[in-house]
Amino acid sequence: MVFYVLGGVLVVTLDVILESVSSDTESGRIRGLHLTALNTGVLLGPFLSTYLLDLFGYVGVFFVLLLFYAVLFPIAMIGLRDVPQMPVRIHRSLRLLLSSVRHVKNLVRIYWIAFTLDFFMP
């Protein structure tokens, strides 16, 4: 259960980091590529895990996942070393946020597309 909760937090955190690091002109393209890679992983994950389960059993599936994370973690730590710190943001009430978003059609569309893409994520 902790694995799935932290996976969801990781997806949101990576999205925020990508948004803060990328320039405004390229952030849509970069976020789209990021979501495409994540959704490709969601599609290919069951096939790969079934194949590994058939070959090695459950131990093999979790061992390959451990190896993948063990390789990915140092790469992420080195790659994210120069990421600037996020500024402190002012917390708004949900009512104020929804009223400001409702009046800007492009923001409504962006949130709708993000929700649609995130809906299919595990």
Backbone bond lengths (Angstrom), bond angles and torsions (degrees), N, CA, C in turn:
res aa  C-N    CA-C-N  psi(-1)  N-CA   C-N-CA  omega(-1)  CA-C   N-CA-C  phi
1 M - - - 1.432 - - 1.531 110.48 -
2 V 1.319 116.22 -41.80 1.464 120.45 177.74 1.525 110.20 -62.74
3 F 1.316 116.70 -36.91 1.463 121.68 179.31 1.528 110.86 -59.56
4 Y 1.323 117.77 -45.58 1.463 121.02 -178.85 1.527 112.05 -71.37
5 V 1.319 117.15 -37.76 1.468 120.06 177.97 1.523 110.11 -65.23
6 L 1.320 117.02 -46.44 1.463 119.99 179.38 1.522 111.65 -67.62
7 G 1.327 117.96 -29.59 1.460 120.85 175.00 1.519 111.59 -63.79
8 G 1.316 116.69 -42.15 1.464 120.60 176.44 1.516 112.26 -65.33
9 V 1.317 116.55 -41.22 1.467 120.77 177.40 1.524 109.72 -64.65
10 L 1.314 117.25 -37.39 1.463 121.33 179.15 1.525 111.68 -63.72
11 V 1.317 117.10 -41.75 1.465 120.84 179.64 1.527 110.48 -62.30
12 V 1.323 116.64 -44.98 1.464 120.16 -180.00 1.527 110.62 -67.22
13 T 1.320 117.49 -40.37 1.453 121.18 179.83 1.524 111.24 -64.52
14 L 1.314 117.76 -43.12 1.463 120.44 177.07 1.516 111.58 -62.63
15 D 1.324 116.59 -36.89 1.461 120.23 177.98 1.525 110.77 -64.52
16 V 1.320 117.23 -42.14 1.465 121.15 179.46 1.530 110.45 -67.26
17 I 1.330 117.53 -40.84 1.466 120.65 178.48 1.522 110.28 -64.12
18 L 1.319 117.47 -44.07 1.464 120.34 178.43 1.522 111.47 -61.79
19 E 1.313 117.10 -38.80 1.460 120.67 179.36 1.519 111.34 -67.20
20 S 1.328 117.29 -38.01 1.462 119.62 -177.24 1.525 112.27 -77.16
21 V 1.305 118.08 -30.09 1.463 121.28 -177.30 1.521 111.71 -83.12
22 S 1.315 117.31 -36.82 1.466 120.01 -174.59 1.530 110.81 -80.82
23 S 1.323 114.90 154.10 1.460 119.88 176.99 1.526 109.29 -75.03
24 D 1.328 116.12 161.70 1.459 120.06 -177.06 1.524 112.37 -63.02
25 T 1.323 117.31 -32.36 1.466 119.75 -177.59 1.524 112.05 -73.62
26 E 1.325 117.99 -23.96 1.465 120.96 -177.06 1.520 113.93 -112.02
27 S 1.329 118.26 -1.85 1.464 118.94 -173.82 1.526 112.38 -66.15
28 G 1.328 118.35 -35.59 1.465 120.28 177.93 1.507 112.06 -64.14
29 R 1.328 116.79 -43.20 1.458 121.22 179.58 1.532 110.59 -65.28
30 I 1.321 116.17 -42.53 1.463 120.27 -178.57 1.526 110.76 -68.11
31 R 1.330 117.32 -43.49 1.466 119.94 178.39 1.522 110.96 -65.36
32 G 1.331 117.02 -37.00 1.463 120.00 176.73 1.513 111.86 -63.42
33 L 1.323 116.63 -42.11 1.461 120.75 177.09 1.526 110.37 -64.00
34 H 1.329 116.18 -41.07 1.465 121.63 179.06 1.529 110.32 -61.96
35 L 1.324 117.74 -47.81 1.460 120.74 179.31 1.527 111.95 -66.74
36 T 1.330 116.94 -34.56 1.469 120.04 176.65 1.524 110.83 -64.31
37 A 1.333 116.51 -43.41 1.469 119.96 178.27 1.523 110.97 -63.65
38 L 1.336 117.08 -42.17 1.466 119.97 178.72 1.528 111.53 -64.07
39 N 1.324 116.78 -43.66 1.463 119.42 -179.36 1.527 111.70 -69.48
40 T 1.333 117.46 -31.93 1.465 119.87 174.24 1.519 110.13 -63.82
41 G 1.323 116.17 -40.82 1.458 119.93 175.93 1.514 112.81 -63.34
42 V 1.325 115.64 -37.30 1.466 119.79 177.73 1.530 110.45 -65.12
43 L 1.325 116.52 -37.66 1.466 120.08 179.67 1.527 112.33 -73.50
44 L 1.327 116.96 -40.98 1.456 120.37 -176.29 1.528 113.22 -84.00
45 G 1.321 117.38 -21.15 1.463 121.80 -177.93 1.513 114.93 -55.44
46 P 1.322 119.28 -49.43 1.474 119.21 179.70 1.527 113.54 -62.23
47 F 1.330 117.10 -36.39 1.465 119.32 178.51 1.526 111.17 -66.20
48 L 1.326 116.11 -45.70 1.461 120.12 -179.99 1.525 111.53 -66.27
49 S 1.321 116.71 -43.04 1.465 118.85 -179.17 1.528 111.49 -67.06
50 T 1.321 117.59 -35.52 1.464 119.90 176.52 1.518 111.36 -65.89
51 Y 1.320 115.54 -40.35 1.466 120.17 177.79 1.534 110.53 -63.24
52 L 1.342 116.24 -46.06 1.465 119.78 178.98 1.524 111.38 -66.04
53 L 1.317 116.90 -36.54 1.457 120.71 178.09 1.519 110.77 -63.97
54 D 1.312 116.50 -38.69 1.456 120.79 178.58 1.527 111.14 -66.85
55 L 1.341 117.04 -39.27 1.463 120.49 -178.09 1.522 113.51 -78.06
56 F 1.339 116.62 -47.99 1.464 120.20 -168.72 1.525 114.92 -119.85
57 G 1.294 118.98 -6.43 1.460 120.94 -176.40 1.518 110.86 82.23
58 Y 1.324 115.95 -170.85 1.457 120.52 -176.39 1.527 112.79 -65.24
59 V 1.310 116.43 -33.16 1.465 119.97 179.74 1.525 110.20 -61.79
60 G 1.317 117.20 -39.44 1.454 121.11 179.88 1.522 112.59 -66.28
61 V 1.329 117.35 -38.76 1.463 121.12 179.27 1.520 110.05 -62.35
62 F 1.335 117.25 -48.91 1.455 120.44 -177.93 1.529 111.89 -72.32
63 F 1.317 117.25 -29.81 1.463 119.59 176.98 1.532 111.01 -68.38
64 V 1.325 117.28 -42.83 1.472 120.32 177.11 1.523 110.29 -64.32
65 L 1.333 117.28 -38.72 1.463 120.91 176.65 1.533 110.49 -63.63
66 L 1.323 117.15 -40.59 1.463 120.91 176.37 1.522 110.99 -62.61
67 L 1.320 117.40 -44.54 1.469 120.49 177.98 1.528 111.56 -61.74
68 F 1.332 116.29 -42.18 1.456 120.95 179.36 1.528 110.66 -61.10
69 Y 1.319 117.04 -46.83 1.465 120.19 179.41 1.522 111.61 -69.12
70 A 1.334 117.89 -34.53 1.464 120.71 178.85 1.523 111.39 -66.02
71 V 1.312 118.17 -31.79 1.462 122.01 176.58 1.531 110.11 -80.24
72 L 1.321 116.44 -40.91 1.460 121.13 -175.98 1.531 112.71 -69.83
73 F 1.319 118.01 -34.36 1.459 121.02 -176.63 1.526 113.06 -61.96
74 P 1.348 119.67 -51.40 1.480 118.07 178.30 1.529 112.80 -63.47
75 I 1.332 117.05 -35.71 1.463 119.65 177.90 1.524 109.96 -62.52
76 A 1.327 116.70 -43.37 1.465 120.67 179.31 1.526 110.93 -66.66
77 M 1.325 117.73 -40.12 1.466 120.25 -179.47 1.523 110.99 -65.42
78 I 1.312 117.24 -39.17 1.473 120.16 178.43 1.525 110.13 -72.15
79 G 1.310 116.98 -42.07 1.463 120.37 -178.21 1.508 113.87 -69.78
80 L 1.325 117.74 -31.82 1.458 121.47 -177.91 1.526 112.81 -95.30
81 R 1.300 117.27 8.21 1.458 121.37 -177.66 1.520 112.11 -63.44
82 D 1.329 117.70 -34.93 1.458 121.24 -176.26 1.523 113.38 -98.77
83 V 1.321 118.30 13.90 1.459 121.16 179.16 1.522 108.84 -72.39
84 P 1.332 117.54 127.81 1.458 118.57 179.54 1.523 111.12 -66.95
85 Q 1.326 115.41 153.18 1.460 119.20 -179.31 1.512 110.28 -70.84
86 M 1.303 115.29 145.15 1.458 121.20 179.92 1.520 109.52 -72.66
87 P 1.321 117.45 138.22 1.466 119.05 175.95 1.525 110.48 -71.22
88 V 1.306 115.73 155.14 1.462 120.43 177.36 1.521 107.90 -72.46
89 R 1.301 115.96 131.27 1.460 120.48 -177.95 1.519 110.46 -104.92
90 I 1.301 114.77 148.79 1.458 120.65 177.81 1.522 108.26 -81.40
91 H 1.323 116.29 131.48 1.459 120.54 179.69 1.521 109.43 -81.38
92 R 1.306 116.23 131.77 1.458 122.52 177.87 1.519 109.01 -110.49
93 S 1.289 114.34 158.57 1.455 118.25 175.80 1.528 108.84 -74.67
94 L 1.298 116.43 156.50 1.458 121.44 -179.60 1.523 110.93 -63.78
95 R 1.304 117.00 -38.13 1.472 120.83 -179.92 1.524 110.85 -63.00
96 L 1.331 117.79 -43.53 1.463 121.42 179.49 1.533 110.92 -66.48
97 L 1.317 116.82 -40.05 1.459 120.97 178.37 1.529 111.44 -63.57
98 L 1.319 116.91 -47.11 1.465 120.29 -179.41 1.522 111.96 -64.92
99 S 1.319 117.26 -37.19 1.464 118.60 179.35 1.523 111.64 -69.45
100 S 1.335 118.02 -35.56 1.460 119.79 178.80 1.523 111.55 -74.17
101 V 1.306 117.95 -33.92 1.464 121.29 179.14 1.529 110.70 -73.24
102 R 1.316 117.31 -35.92 1.459 121.53 -176.36 1.527 112.38 -62.13
103 H 1.320 117.78 -29.97 1.459 121.16 -176.35 1.525 113.51 -83.83
104 V 1.312 118.19 -11.99 1.468 121.61 179.89 1.531 107.32 -111.01
105 K 1.340 116.74 109.60 1.469 121.20 -174.37 1.525 112.63 -62.84
106 N 1.336 116.82 -37.69 1.462 118.75 -178.75 1.521 111.66 -65.35
107 L 1.330 117.80 -36.46 1.471 119.84 177.27 1.526 110.70 -66.40
108 V 1.316 117.06 -39.08 1.466 120.00 177.69 1.522 109.64 -61.45
109 R 1.323 116.58 -43.41 1.469 120.32 179.14 1.527 111.63 -64.89
110 I 1.330 116.73 -41.47 1.463 120.49 179.23 1.522 110.54 -62.18
111 Y 1.322 117.08 -46.48 1.464 119.80 179.45 1.526 111.40 -65.60
112 W 1.321 117.69 -36.35 1.458 121.07 178.52 1.529 110.72 -64.83
113 I 1.329 117.25 -43.86 1.461 120.84 179.13 1.527 110.51 -66.23
114 A 1.346 117.06 -43.09 1.470 119.99 178.20 1.520 111.07 -62.15
115 F 1.333 116.69 -41.81 1.468 119.44 177.88 1.525 111.56 -63.57
116 T 1.330 116.16 -41.58 1.456 120.31 -179.75 1.533 110.75 -63.55
117 L 1.327 116.52 -43.60 1.469 119.65 179.35 1.525 111.17 -68.13
118 D 1.337 116.92 -41.09 1.469 120.05 -179.96 1.527 112.63 -71.70
119 F 1.315 117.23 -22.27 1.459 120.83 -179.99 1.527 110.88 -62.38
120 F 1.317 117.21 -33.45 1.460 121.08 -177.34 1.521 112.87 -89.78
121 M 1.323 117.67 -0.54 1.455 121.45 177.46 1.536 107.66 -81.04
122 P 1.323 117.67 148.51 1.476 118.77 179.34 1.497 111.86 -71.74
